Amino acid sequence: MSRRYELPDISQPGKVGYSLPTLDMPAAELPPAEMLRSDLALPEVSEAELVRYFTHLSKLNYGIDTGFYPLGSCTMKYNPKWHEDVARLPGFASIHPFQPAGSVQGALRLMFELQAYLAEITGMDGVSLAPLAGAQGELASILMVKAYHRKDSARSKILVPDSAHGTNPATGTMGGFEVVSVPSDDKGDVDLGKLESIMDENVAALTLTLPNTLGLFDTRIGKISQLVHDKGALLCGDGANLNSLVGKARFGDMGFDCVQLNLHKTFSTPHGGGGPGSGPVCARAVLTEFLPSPVVAKDGEEYRLASPASSIGILGAAYGNFGVMVRAYAYIRTLGAAGLREVSENAVINANYLKEKLKPYYHLPYDRPCMHEIVFSGKRQKTQGVRALDIAKRLLDFGFHPPTVYFPIIVDEAIMVEPTESESKATLDSFIDAMKQIAREAEENPEMLHSAPHHTPVRRLDEAKAARQPDLRWRMGNDKERAGTA
């Protein structure tokens, strides 16, 4: 039976966790009776108990500061703490987005220079920092494509490889395009023959993740770019996996017309819990006039917010998540060009180390050098009745966050592992040992995996019910229900 973690009900009538000063002015009248509630049962606890309760809950949370976080496709890398200090400087943290430009010249300078750094890193001609997340950066790219083809109504299709992130086809549909899937070949690359057969004058763009979600670099990217451009279409990059290329290869040099980035991934700013994110879109000259507004321009020694000539418009309030930009700027300035190259080199080395060590124990659908992440398959374990989800749950007992499972969808029982450059060989070896033991247990004692995790505060939940009927509130005196099965 699944169970939830049970805390004692520390609420007792009469306990007080606050004190207010004596009123030094007449008390205000209460709202009308119909607006008051007499049945609002709030917990009654002391301040010390309240602090201990939430401190205890905080220790149940998992993050990159507490352990290895090999969540494939998410680049859960270490976030340098001094970058947090920089982002909290009053000149950055206490400004308002609608202040006069003359009073925020330092912030605008940071944005202007960050635009230039990202243009150089991607090999593009212009950058907008406005998108609030990677998915919104994708949307900006598609809207720019739509604006570019606005006089050619026949351009009604967006091509998306079957190994793409799920947001790619969704974004194409949001842009009003018909989305056509491009299959992968037996090496995990885009099937060039199929791409050529569907590439016609009705295609507006091909959206391509490079390296793809299999962790593989398509060495025929030059040919792909030529096929796309020969038909008058555009090549859009999904830069979510830039961590494997930063400082080593540039999207513009490979023929991409635009690319969306994830500052909260590649450039090591905190992410999780829904945000904040930042998804700048970078474009070659052919698309820069359509970049989302605003961008930061410089006139002499003055910085100002500007709008590109044919901008697709404003995507959100103000000019994006500025705090994320500060952290990314600090990351780039700290590492420099040589450091950024080392990031990608170490990320690739770590992923290939895991690949070689674990491929005797887990099926490897594409046995070739990978980039920043490696996708295994649990199909061997599936013959013993063990699924990828069972493997992921058992990893929790070893103190590791599970990798991504069941994605990409073109791999049966996919297990996607991204170690990033942050982890030491000792940490990787510990993870490898755990994965080896789980592979042995799948053969010798499958039930051990079916009932995992065994040593976590929360045992295995009914995940469908937990998603559809989440229990997010405290109920006074209802311990039995709170400690029940999910």
DRENDO-1510 file (C-alpha; in Angstrom, 1 decimal, always signed):
<recs>
REC; n; res; u; v; w
REC; 1; MET; +0.0; +0.0; +0.0 .
REC; 2; SER; +1.2; +3.5; -0.7 .
REC; 3; ARG; +1.3; +5.9; +2.2 .
REC; 4; ARG; +1.9; +9.5; +2.6 .
REC; 5; TYR; +4.4; +11.0; +5.1 .
REC; 6; GLU; +2.6; +11.7; +8.4 .
REC; 7; LEU; +3.4; +14.6; +10.7 .
REC; 8; PRO; +1.8; +14.8; +14.1 .
REC; 9; ASP; -1.0; +17.3; +14.5 .
REC; 10; ILE; +0.8; +19.9; +16.6 .
REC; 11; SER; -2.2; +22.3; +16.5 .
REC; 12; GLN; -3.7; +22.7; +20.0 .
REC; 13; PRO; -6.4; +25.2; +21.1 .
REC; 14; GLY; -4.8; +28.2; +22.8 .
REC; 15; LYS; -1.4; +28.0; +21.3 .
REC; 16; VAL; -0.2; +31.4; +19.9 .
REC; 17; GLY; +2.7; +32.0; +17.5 .
REC; 18; TYR; +2.5; +35.7; +17.3 .
REC; 19; SER; +2.0; +38.9; +19.4 .
REC; 20; LEU; +0.7; +42.2; +18.3 .
REC; 21; PRO; +1.3; +45.6; +20.0 .
REC; 22; THR; -1.5; +47.3; +21.8 .
REC; 23; LEU; -3.6; +49.4; +19.5 .
REC; 24; ASP; -2.7; +53.1; +19.7 .
REC; 25; MET; -5.7; +54.2; +17.6 .
REC; 26; PRO; -9.4; +53.4; +17.5 .
REC; 27; ALA; -10.2; +50.0; +16.1 .
REC; 28; ALA; -11.7; +50.0; +12.6 .
REC; 29; GLU; -15.1; +48.6; +12.1 .
REC; 30; LEU; -15.4; +45.0; +10.8 .
REC; 31; PRO; -16.8; +44.4; +7.3 .
REC; 32; PRO; -20.5; +43.5; +7.1 .
REC; 33; ALA; -21.5; +40.2; +8.7 .
REC; 34; GLU; -22.2; +38.5; +5.4 .
REC; 35; MET; -18.5; +39.0; +4.4 .
REC; 36; LEU; -17.2; +37.4; +7.6 .
REC; 37; ARG; -16.4; +33.8; +8.1 .
REC; 38; SER; -16.7; +32.1; +11.5 .
REC; 39; ASP; -15.8; +28.6; +10.3 .
REC; 40; LEU; -12.2; +29.3; +9.2 .
REC; 41; ALA; -10.2; +26.7; +11.2 .
REC; 42; LEU; -6.6; +27.8; +11.3 .
REC; 43; PRO; -3.9; +25.8; +13.0 .
REC; 44; GLU; -2.9; +27.1; +16.5 .
REC; 45; VAL; +0.8; +26.6; +17.1 .
REC; 46; SER; +3.7; +28.3; +18.8 .
REC; 47; GLU; +6.3; +30.2; +16.7 .
REC; 48; ALA; +9.0; +27.6; +17.5 .
REC; 49; GLU; +6.7; +24.8; +16.4 .
REC; 50; LEU; +5.8; +26.6; +13.2 .
REC; 51; VAL; +9.5; +27.2; +12.3 .
REC; 52; ARG; +10.4; +23.6; +13.0 .
REC; 53; TYR; +7.5; +22.3; +11.0 .
REC; 54; PHE; +8.4; +24.2; +7.8 .
REC; 55; THR; +12.1; +23.6; +8.4 .
REC; 56; HIS; +11.4; +19.9; +8.5 .
REC; 57; LEU; +9.3; +20.2; +5.3 .
REC; 58; SER; +12.2; +22.0; +3.6 .
REC; 59; LYS; +14.5; +19.1; +4.3 .
REC; 60; LEU; +12.2; +16.9; +2.2 .
REC; 61; ASN; +12.8; +18.9; -0.9 .
REC; 62; TYR; +15.3; +17.7; -3.4 .
REC; 63; GLY; +17.5; +20.0; -5.5 .
REC; 64; ILE; +20.9; +20.3; -7.1 .
REC; 65; ASP; +22.3; +21.7; -3.8 .
REC; 66; THR; +21.3; +18.4; -2.1 .
REC; 67; GLY; +22.3; +15.8; -4.6 .
REC; 68; PHE; +22.9; +14.5; -8.2 .
REC; 69; TYR; +20.1; +15.6; -10.5 .
REC; 70; PRO; +20.5; +13.8; -13.8 .
REC; 71; LEU; +17.1; +14.9; -15.3 .
REC; 72; GLY; +17.6; +14.4; -19.0 .
REC; 73; SER; +16.9; +17.4; -21.3 .
REC; 74; CYS; +16.7; +19.8; -18.3 .
REC; 75; THR; +20.4; +20.6; -17.7 .
REC; 76; MET; +20.1; +20.7; -13.9 .
REC; 77; LYS; +23.6; +22.0; -13.3 .
REC; 78; TYR; +25.1; +23.7; -10.2 .
REC; 79; ASN; +24.2; +27.4; -9.8 .
REC; 80; PRO; +27.1; +29.4; -8.4 .
REC; 81; LYS; +26.0; +31.1; -5.3 .
REC; 82; TRP; +27.8; +34.4; -5.8 .
REC; 83; HIS; +25.6; +34.9; -8.9 .
REC; 84; GLU; +22.7; +35.1; -6.5 .
REC; 85; ASP; +24.6; +37.9; -4.6 .
REC; 86; VAL; +25.0; +39.8; -7.8 .
REC; 87; ALA; +21.3; +39.5; -8.7 .
REC; 88; ARG; +20.4; +40.9; -5.2 .
REC; 89; LEU; +22.5; +44.1; -5.6 .
REC; 90; PRO; +20.1; +47.0; -5.0 .
REC; 91; GLY; +20.8; +48.5; -8.4 .
REC; 92; PHE; +19.5; +45.3; -10.0 .
REC; 93; ALA; +16.9; +44.0; -7.5 .
REC; 94; SER; +15.2; +47.2; -6.5 .
REC; 95; ILE; +14.7; +48.9; -9.8 .
REC; 96; HIS; +11.3; +49.1; -11.6 .
REC; 97; PRO; +10.9; +48.0; -15.3 .
REC; 98; PHE; +9.1; +51.3; -16.1 .
REC; 99; GLN; +11.7; +53.7; -14.7 .
REC; 100; PRO; +13.1; +56.3; -17.1 .
REC; 101; ALA; +15.9; +54.9; -19.1 .
REC; 102; GLY; +18.3; +57.4; -17.7 .
REC; 103; SER; +17.9; +56.0; -14.2 .
REC; 104; VAL; +18.6; +52.4; -15.1 .
REC; 105; GLN; +21.6; +52.8; -17.4 .
REC; 106; GLY; +23.5; +50.0; -15.6 .
REC; 107; ALA; +20.7; +47.5; -16.1 .
REC; 108; LEU; +20.4; +48.4; -19.7 .
REC; 109; ARG; +24.1; +48.1; -20.2 .
REC; 110; LEU; +24.0; +44.6; -18.8 .
REC; 111; MET; +21.2; +43.7; -21.1 .
REC; 112; PHE; +22.9; +45.2; -24.1 .
REC; 113; GLU; +26.2; +43.4; -23.4 .
REC; 114; LEU; +24.3; +40.1; -22.8 .
REC; 115; GLN; +22.6; +40.5; -26.2 .
REC; 116; ALA; +26.1; +40.8; -27.7 .
REC; 117; TYR; +27.5; +37.8; -25.8 .
REC; 118; LEU; +24.6; +35.6; -26.9 .
REC; 119; ALA; +24.9; +36.8; -30.5 .
REC; 120; GLU; +28.6; +35.8; -30.5 .
REC; 121; ILE; +27.9; +32.5; -28.8 .
REC; 122; THR; +25.2; +31.5; -31.3 .
REC; 123; GLY; +26.7; +33.1; -34.4 .
REC; 124; MET; +23.7; +35.3; -34.9 .
REC; 125; ASP; +23.2; +39.0; -35.8 .
REC; 126; GLY; +20.6; +40.1; -33.3 .
REC; 127; VAL; +19.1; +39.0; -30.0 .
REC; 128; SER; +15.9; +39.8; -28.0 .
REC; 129; LEU; +16.0; +39.0; -24.3 .
REC; 130; ALA; +12.2; +39.5; -24.0 .
REC; 131; PRO; +10.8; +35.9; -24.0 .
REC; 132; LEU; +10.1; +34.8; -20.5 .
REC; 133; ALA; +10.9; +31.1; -21.0 .
REC; 134; GLY; +12.3; +28.7; -23.6 .
REC; 135; ALA; +8.8; +27.8; -24.9 .
REC; 136; GLN; +8.0; +31.4; -25.4 .
REC; 137; GLY; +11.3; +31.8; -27.2 .
REC; 138; GLU; +10.1; +29.0; -29.5 .
REC; 139; LEU; +6.8; +30.9; -30.0 .
REC; 140; ALA; +8.7; +34.0; -30.9 .
REC; 141; SER; +10.7; +32.1; -33.5 .
REC; 142; ILE; +7.5; +30.7; -35.1 .
REC; 143; LEU; +5.9; +34.2; -35.1 .
REC; 144; MET; +9.0; +35.6; -36.7 .
REC; 145; VAL; +8.8; +32.9; -39.4 .
REC; 146; LYS; +5.1; +33.8; -39.9 .
REC; 147; ALA; +6.0; +37.5; -40.3 .
REC; 148; TYR; +8.8; +36.7; -42.7 .
REC; 149; HIS; +6.4; +34.7; -45.0 .
REC; 150; ARG; +3.5; +37.0; -44.5 .
REC; 151; LYS; +3.2; +37.7; -48.3 .
REC; 152; ASP; +3.4; +34.0; -49.1 .
REC; 153; SER; +0.2; +32.4; -47.9 .
REC; 154; ALA; +1.2; +29.0; -49.3 .
REC; 155; ARG; +3.8; +28.6; -46.5 .
REC; 156; SER; +1.4; +26.7; -44.2 .
REC; 157; LYS; +3.6; +23.9; -42.8 .
REC; 158; ILE; +6.2; +23.6; -40.0 .
REC; 159; LEU; +8.4; +20.5; -40.1 .
REC; 160; VAL; +9.3; +19.0; -36.7 .
REC; 161; PRO; +11.5; +15.8; -36.2 .
REC; 162; ASP; +9.9; +13.0; -34.3 .
REC; 163; SER; +12.6; +13.3; -31.6 .
REC; 164; ALA; +11.7; +16.9; -30.9 .
REC; 165; HIS; +10.8; +18.4; -27.5 .
REC; 166; GLY; +7.0; +18.3; -27.1 .
REC; 167; THR; +6.8; +22.1; -27.1 .
REC; 168; ASN; +8.0; +22.2; -30.8 .
REC; 169; PRO; +4.8; +20.8; -32.4 .
REC; 170; ALA; +2.6; +22.6; -29.9 .
REC; 171; THR; +4.3; +25.9; -30.8 .
REC; 172; GLY; +3.9; +25.3; -34.5 .
REC; 173; THR; +0.2; +24.7; -34.0 .
REC; 174; MET; -0.1; +27.8; -31.8 .
REC; 175; GLY; +1.4; +29.8; -34.7 .
REC; 176; GLY; -1.4; +28.6; -37.0 .
REC; 177; PHE; +0.7; +26.2; -39.0 .
REC; 178; GLU; +0.1; +22.6; -39.9 .
REC; 179; VAL; +2.8; +20.5; -38.2 .
REC; 180; VAL; +4.4; +17.7; -40.1 .
REC; 181; SER; +6.5; +15.1; -38.4 .
REC; 182; VAL; +9.9; +14.2; -39.9 .
REC; 183; PRO; +11.0; +10.6; -38.9 .
REC; 184; SER; +14.4; +9.7; -37.6 .
REC; 185; ASP; +16.6; +7.1; -39.3 .
REC; 186; ASP; +18.2; +4.1; -37.7 .
REC; 187; LYS; +21.1; +6.2; -36.4 .
REC; 188; GLY; +18.9; +8.6; -34.5 .
REC; 189; ASP; +19.4; +11.4; -37.0 .
REC; 190; VAL; +16.8; +13.1; -39.3 .
REC; 191; ASP; +15.9; +10.8; -42.1 .
REC; 192; LEU; +17.2; +12.8; -45.1 .
REC; 193; GLY; +15.3; +10.9; -47.6 .
REC; 194; LYS; +12.0; +11.5; -45.9 .
REC; 195; LEU; +12.9; +15.2; -45.3 .
REC; 196; GLU; +13.6; +15.6; -49.0 .
REC; 197; SER; +10.3; +14.0; -50.0 .
REC; 198; ILE; +8.2; +16.3; -47.8 .
REC; 199; MET; +10.3; +19.5; -48.3 .
REC; 200; ASP; +8.4; +21.7; -50.7 .
REC; 201; GLU; +7.3; +25.3; -51.3 .
REC; 202; ASN; +4.5; +24.9; -48.7 .
REC; 203; VAL; +7.0; +24.6; -45.9 .
REC; 204; ALA; +7.6; +27.7; -43.8 .
REC; 205; ALA; +10.4; +26.3; -41.6 .
REC; 206; LEU; +12.0; +23.2; -40.1 .
REC; 207; THR; +12.4; +23.4; -36.3 .
REC; 208; LEU; +15.4; +21.3; -35.3 .
REC; 209; THR; +16.9; +20.6; -31.9 .
REC; 210; LEU; +20.7; +20.2; -32.1 .
REC; 211; PRO; +21.9; +18.0; -30.5 .
REC; 212; ASN; +18.6; +16.3; -30.6 .
REC; 213; THR; +16.8; +14.8; -27.6 .
REC; 214; LEU; +18.6; +11.5; -28.1 .
REC; 215; GLY; +21.7; +13.4; -27.2 .
REC; 216; LEU; +23.1; +13.0; -30.7 .
REC; 217; PHE; +24.6; +15.6; -33.1 .
REC; 218; ASP; +23.4; +15.3; -36.7 .
REC; 219; THR; +26.6; +15.6; -38.7 .
REC; 220; ARG; +24.6; +16.2; -41.8 .
REC; 221; ILE; +23.3; +19.6; -40.6 .
REC; 222; GLY; +24.9; +21.3; -43.6 .
REC; 223; LYS; +22.9; +19.2; -46.0 .
REC; 224; ILE; +19.7; +19.7; -43.9 .
REC; 225; SER; +20.2; +23.4; -44.0 .
REC; 226; GLN; +20.7; +23.4; -47.8 .
REC; 227; LEU; +17.5; +21.3; -48.3 .
REC; 228; VAL; +15.5; +23.7; -46.3 .
REC; 229; HIS; +16.8; +26.9; -47.8 .
REC; 230; ASP; +16.7; +25.6; -51.4 .
REC; 231; LYS; +12.9; +25.5; -51.0 .
REC; 232; GLY; +12.8; +29.0; -49.6 .
REC; 233; ALA; +12.0; +27.9; -46.0 .
REC; 234; LEU; +13.8; +28.8; -42.8 .
REC; 235; LEU; +15.7; +26.7; -40.3 .
REC; 236; CYS; +14.8; +27.3; -36.7 .
REC; 237; GLY; +16.9; +26.0; -33.9 .
REC; 238; ASP; +15.7; +24.7; -30.5 .
REC; 239; GLY; +18.7; +25.6; -28.4 .
REC; 240; ALA; +17.6; +23.8; -25.2 .
REC; 241; ASN; +20.7; +21.5; -25.5 .
REC; 242; LEU; +23.2; +24.3; -26.1 .
REC; 243; ASN; +25.2; +23.1; -23.0 .
REC; 244; SER; +26.9; +20.6; -25.2 .
REC; 245; LEU; +27.9; +23.2; -27.9 .
REC; 246; VAL; +28.6; +26.4; -26.0 .
REC; 247; GLY; +32.0; +27.7; -27.0 .
REC; 248; LYS; +32.5; +24.9; -29.5 .
REC; 249; ALA; +29.9; +25.3; -32.3 .
REC; 250; ARG; +27.5; +28.1; -33.4 .
REC; 251; PHE; +24.0; +27.8; -34.8 .
REC; 252; GLY; +24.5; +30.6; -37.3 .
REC; 253; ASP; +27.6; +28.9; -38.7 .
REC; 254; MET; +25.6; +25.8; -39.3 .
REC; 255; GLY; +22.9; +27.5; -41.3 .
REC; 256; PHE; +20.2; +28.2; -38.7 .
REC; 257; ASP; +18.2; +31.4; -39.2 .
REC; 258; CYS; +17.2; +31.7; -35.6 .
REC; 259; VAL; +17.5; +29.9; -32.3 .
REC; 260; GLN; +15.9; +30.1; -28.9 .
REC; 261; LEU; +18.0; +29.6; -25.8 .
REC; 262; ASN; +17.2; +28.7; -22.2 .
REC; 263; LEU; +19.3; +31.0; -19.9 .
REC; 264; HIS; +18.0; +29.1; -16.9 .
REC; 265; LYS; +19.6; +25.9; -18.2 .
REC; 266; THR; +22.8; +26.5; -20.2 .
REC; 267; PHE; +23.8; +29.6; -18.3 .
REC; 268; SER; +23.2; +28.2; -14.9 .
REC; 269; THR; +20.4; +30.2; -13.3 .
REC; 270; PRO; +18.0; +28.5; -10.9 .
REC; 271; HIS; +15.0; +26.8; -12.4 .
REC; 272; GLY; +12.3; +24.5; -11.1 .
REC; 273; GLY; +9.0; +25.0; -9.5 .
REC; 274; GLY; +7.6; +26.7; -12.5 .
REC; 275; GLY; +10.2; +29.5; -13.0 .
REC; 276; PRO; +11.5; +32.0; -13.5 .
REC; 277; GLY; +12.8; +31.3; -16.9 .
REC; 278; SER; +14.3; +33.2; -19.7 .
REC; 279; GLY; +14.2; +32.2; -23.4 .
REC; 280; PRO; +16.1; +34.8; -25.6 .
REC; 281; VAL; +15.6; +34.4; -29.3 .
REC; 282; CYS; +18.7; +35.0; -31.5 .
REC; 283; ALA; +18.4; +35.7; -35.3 .
REC; 284; ARG; +20.4; +36.1; -38.4 .
REC; 285; ALA; +20.0; +39.4; -40.3 .
REC; 286; VAL; +17.2; +38.0; -42.4 .
REC; 287; LEU; +15.0; +37.9; -39.3 .
REC; 288; THR; +16.3; +40.6; -36.9 .
REC; 289; GLU; +13.6; +43.1; -38.0 .
REC; 290; PHE; +11.0; +40.8; -36.6 .
REC; 291; LEU; +12.5; +40.2; -33.1 .
REC; 292; PRO; +10.2; +40.6; -30.2 .
REC; 293; SER; +10.2; +44.0; -28.5 .
REC; 294; PRO; +12.0; +45.5; -26.7 .
REC; 295; VAL; +15.6; +45.1; -27.5 .
REC; 296; VAL; +18.3; +47.3; -26.0 .
REC; 297; ALA; +20.1; +49.8; -28.3 .
REC; 298; LYS; +23.0; +52.2; -27.7 .
REC; 299; ASP; +23.2; +55.8; -28.9 .
REC; 300; GLY; +26.6; +57.1; -28.1 .
REC; 301; GLU; +27.1; +56.4; -24.4 .
REC; 302; GLU; +23.4; +56.1; -23.7 .
REC; 303; TYR; +21.4; +52.9; -23.6 .
REC; 304; ARG; +17.7; +52.7; -24.4 .
REC; 305; LEU; +14.9; +50.3; -25.1 .
REC; 306; ALA; +13.9; +50.0; -28.8 .
REC; 307; SER; +11.6; +48.1; -31.0 .
REC; 308; PRO; +12.8; +46.4; -34.2 .
REC; 309; ALA; +11.3; +47.7; -37.4 .
REC; 310; SER; +8.7; +45.0; -38.0 .
REC; 311; SER; +8.7; +43.4; -34.5 .
REC; 312; ILE; +6.2; +40.7; -33.8 .
REC; 313; GLY; +5.4; +42.7; -30.7 .
REC; 314; ILE; +5.6; +42.5; -26.9 .
REC; 315; LEU; +5.4; +39.0; -25.4 .
REC; 316; GLY; +5.0; +40.0; -21.7 .
REC; 317; ALA; +5.2; +42.7; -19.2 .
REC; 318; ALA; +8.3; +44.9; -19.3 .
REC; 319; TYR; +11.4; +43.3; -20.9 .
REC; 320; GLY; +11.7; +39.8; -19.6 .
REC; 321; ASN; +12.9; +38.2; -16.4 .
REC; 322; PHE; +15.7; +40.5; -15.6 .
REC; 323; GLY; +17.0; +38.6; -12.5 .
REC; 324; VAL; +17.7; +35.6; -14.7 .
REC; 325; MET; +19.6; +37.8; -17.2 .
REC; 326; VAL; +21.8; +39.1; -14.4 .
REC; 327; ARG; +22.8; +35.6; -13.3 .
REC; 328; ALA; +23.4; +34.5; -16.9 .
REC; 329; TYR; +25.6; +37.6; -17.5 .
REC; 330; ALA; +27.6; +36.8; -14.4 .
REC; 331; TYR; +28.0; +33.2; -15.5 .
REC; 332; ILE; +29.4; +34.2; -18.9 .
REC; 333; ARG; +31.7; +36.9; -17.5 .
REC; 334; THR; +33.0; +34.6; -14.9 .
REC; 335; LEU; +33.9; +31.7; -17.2 .
REC; 336; GLY; +34.9; +33.7; -20.3 .
REC; 337; ALA; +35.4; +32.0; -23.7 .
REC; 338; ALA; +37.8; +29.3; -22.5 .
REC; 339; GLY; +35.6; +28.5; -19.5 .
REC; 340; LEU; +32.5; +28.1; -21.7 .
REC; 341; ARG; +34.3; +25.7; -24.0 .
REC; 342; GLU; +35.4; +23.7; -20.9 .
REC; 343; VAL; +31.7; +23.5; -19.8 .
REC; 344; SER; +30.7; +21.8; -23.0 .
REC; 345; GLU; +33.7; +19.5; -23.1 .
REC; 346; ASN; +33.1; +18.3; -19.6 .
REC; 347; ALA; +29.4; +17.8; -20.1 .
REC; 348; VAL; +30.1; +15.6; -23.2 .
REC; 349; ILE; +32.8; +13.7; -21.4 .
REC; 350; ASN; +30.5; +12.9; -18.5 .
REC; 351; ALA; +27.7; +11.7; -20.6 .
REC; 352; ASN; +29.9; +9.4; -22.7 .
REC; 353; TYR; +31.5; +8.0; -19.5 .
REC; 354; LEU; +28.0; +7.0; -18.3 .
REC; 355; LYS; +27.2; +5.6; -21.7 .
REC; 356; GLU; +30.2; +3.3; -21.8 .
REC; 357; LYS; +29.8; +2.2; -18.2 .
REC; 358; LEU; +26.1; +1.4; -18.3 .
REC; 359; LYS; +25.6; +0.0; -21.8 .
REC; 360; PRO; +26.4; -3.6; -20.7 .
REC; 361; TYR; +23.4; -3.3; -18.3 .
REC; 362; TYR; +20.8; -1.3; -20.2 .
REC; 363; HIS; +19.9; -1.4; -23.9 .
REC; 364; LEU; +21.5; +1.4; -25.9 .
REC; 365; PRO; +19.3; +2.2; -28.9 .
REC; 366; TYR; +22.0; +4.2; -30.7 .
REC; 367; ASP; +25.5; +3.0; -29.8 .
REC; 368; ARG; +27.5; +6.0; -31.0 .
REC; 369; PRO; +29.2; +8.9; -29.3 .
REC; 370; CYS; +26.7; +11.1; -27.6 .
REC; 371; MET; +26.8; +14.8; -26.6 .
REC; 372; HIS; +25.5; +16.2; -23.3 .
REC; 373; GLU; +23.0; +13.4; -22.5 .
REC; 374; ILE; +22.5; +9.7; -23.1 .
REC; 375; VAL; +19.3; +7.8; -23.7 .
REC; 376; PHE; +19.1; +4.2; -22.6 .
REC; 377; SER; +16.2; +1.9; -22.9 .
REC; 378; GLY; +14.8; -0.4; -20.2 .
REC; 379; LYS; +13.6; -2.9; -22.8 .
REC; 380; ARG; +15.9; -5.6; -21.3 .
REC; 381; GLN; +14.4; -5.1; -17.9 .
REC; 382; LYS; +10.9; -5.0; -19.4 .
REC; 383; THR; +11.2; -8.7; -20.2 .
REC; 384; GLN; +11.4; -9.3; -16.4 .
REC; 385; GLY; +8.3; -7.2; -15.9 .
REC; 386; VAL; +10.2; -4.1; -14.8 .
REC; 387; ARG; +9.4; -0.8; -16.4 .
REC; 388; ALA; +11.5; +2.4; -16.7 .
REC; 389; LEU; +9.3; +3.9; -14.0 .
REC; 390; ASP; +10.2; +1.1; -11.6 .
REC; 391; ILE; +13.9; +1.9; -12.3 .
REC; 392; ALA; +13.4; +5.6; -11.7 .
REC; 393; LYS; +11.5; +5.0; -8.4 .
REC; 394; ARG; +14.2; +2.6; -7.1 .
REC; 395; LEU; +16.9; +5.2; -7.7 .
REC; 396; LEU; +15.2; +7.3; -5.1 .
REC; 397; ASP; +16.3; +4.7; -2.5 .
REC; 398; PHE; +19.9; +5.4; -3.4 .
REC; 399; GLY; +19.5; +9.2; -2.8 .
REC; 400; PHE; +19.5; +10.2; -6.5 .
REC; 401; HIS; +16.9; +12.1; -8.4 .
REC; 402; PRO; +15.6; +9.9; -11.2 .
REC; 403; PRO; +16.4; +10.7; -14.8 .
REC; 404; THR; +13.7; +11.5; -17.3 .
REC; 405; VAL; +11.8; +8.4; -18.4 .
REC; 406; TYR; +9.5; +7.7; -21.4 .
REC; 407; PHE; +11.1; +10.5; -23.4 .
REC; 408; PRO; +11.9; +10.8; -26.2 .
REC; 409; ILE; +8.8; +8.9; -27.2 .
REC; 410; ILE; +10.6; +7.2; -30.1 .
REC; 411; VAL; +12.6; +5.0; -27.7 .
REC; 412; ASP; +10.8; +2.2; -25.9 .
REC; 413; GLU; +11.1; +2.5; -22.1 .
REC; 414; ALA; +13.4; +5.5; -22.5 .
REC; 415; ILE; +15.7; +6.5; -19.7 .
REC; 416; MET; +17.3; +9.9; -20.4 .
REC; 417; VAL; +20.3; +10.8; -18.3 .
REC; 418; GLU; +22.0; +14.2; -18.4 .
REC; 419; PRO; +24.9; +14.5; -15.9 .
REC; 420; THR; +26.0; +18.0; -16.9 .
REC; 421; GLU; +29.6; +19.2; -16.3 .
REC; 422; SER; +29.0; +19.9; -12.6 .
REC; 423; GLU; +29.5; +16.3; -11.4 .
REC; 424; SER; +32.7; +14.7; -10.3 .
REC; 425; LYS; +33.8; +11.2; -11.4 .
REC; 426; ALA; +33.1; +10.0; -7.8 .
REC; 427; THR; +29.5; +11.1; -8.0 .
REC; 428; LEU; +29.1; +9.5; -11.5 .
REC; 429; ASP; +30.6; +6.2; -10.2 .
REC; 430; SER; +28.1; +6.1; -7.3 .
REC; 431; PHE; +25.3; +6.6; -9.8 .
REC; 432; ILE; +26.7; +3.9; -12.0 .
REC; 433; ASP; +26.9; +1.5; -9.1 .
REC; 434; ALA; +23.3; +2.2; -8.2 .
REC; 435; MET; +22.1; +1.6; -11.8 .
REC; 436; LYS; +24.1; -1.7; -11.9 .
REC; 437; GLN; +22.5; -2.9; -8.7 .
REC; 438; ILE; +19.1; -2.0; -10.0 .
REC; 439; ALA; +19.7; -4.0; -13.2 .
REC; 440; ARG; +20.7; -7.0; -11.1 .
REC; 441; GLU; +17.6; -6.6; -8.9 .
REC; 442; ALA; +15.4; -6.5; -12.1 .
REC; 443; GLU; +16.6; -10.0; -12.8 .
REC; 444; GLU; +16.8; -11.5; -9.3 .
REC; 445; ASN; +14.1; -9.7; -7.4 .
REC; 446; PRO; +11.7; -7.6; -9.6 .
REC; 447; GLU; +9.3; -7.0; -6.7 .
REC; 448; MET; +12.0; -4.9; -5.1 .
REC; 449; LEU; +11.5; -2.4; -8.0 .
REC; 450; HIS; +7.8; -2.8; -8.3 .
REC; 451; SER; +7.3; -1.6; -4.7 .
REC; 452; ALA; +10.1; +1.1; -4.7 .
REC; 453; PRO; +10.9; +3.5; -3.3 .
REC; 454; HIS; +11.2; +2.1; +0.2 .
REC; 455; HIS; +13.2; +4.7; +2.1 .
REC; 456; THR; +11.6; +8.0; +1.1 .
REC; 457; PRO; +9.2; +10.1; +3.2 .
REC; 458; VAL; +6.5; +9.4; +0.5 .
REC; 459; ARG; +6.2; +6.0; -0.9 .
REC; 460; ARG; +4.9; +5.3; -4.4 .
REC; 461; LEU; +1.8; +7.2; -5.2 .
REC; 462; ASP; -1.0; +6.7; -7.6 .
REC; 463; GLU; +0.5; +9.2; -10.0 .
REC; 464; ALA; -2.6; +9.7; -12.1 .
REC; 465; LYS; -4.7; +10.5; -9.0 .
REC; 466; ALA; -1.9; +12.7; -7.5 .
REC; 467; ALA; -1.9; +14.7; -10.7 .
REC; 468; ARG; -5.7; +15.0; -11.0 .
REC; 469; GLN; -6.6; +15.3; -7.3 .
REC; 470; PRO; -3.6; +16.9; -5.6 .
REC; 471; ASP; -3.9; +17.4; -1.9 .
REC; 472; LEU; -2.4; +20.9; -1.4 .
REC; 473; ARG; -4.0; +22.1; +1.9 .
REC; 474; TRP; -3.8; +21.4; +5.6 .
REC; 475; ARG; -7.0; +20.2; +7.3 .
REC; 476; MET; -7.3; +20.5; +11.0 .
REC; 477; GLY; -7.9; +17.2; +12.9 .
REC; 478; ASN; -7.9; +15.1; +9.7 .
REC; 479; ASP; -4.7; +13.2; +10.3 .
REC; 480; LYS; -6.1; +9.8; +9.3 .
REC; 481; GLU; -7.0; +11.1; +5.8 .
REC; 482; ARG; -3.7; +13.0; +5.5 .
REC; 483; ALA; -1.8; +9.9; +6.3 .
REC; 484; GLY; -3.9; +7.7; +4.0 .
REC; 485; THR; -3.2; +6.2; +0.7 .
REC; 486; ALA; -3.0; +8.3; -2.4 .
</recs>
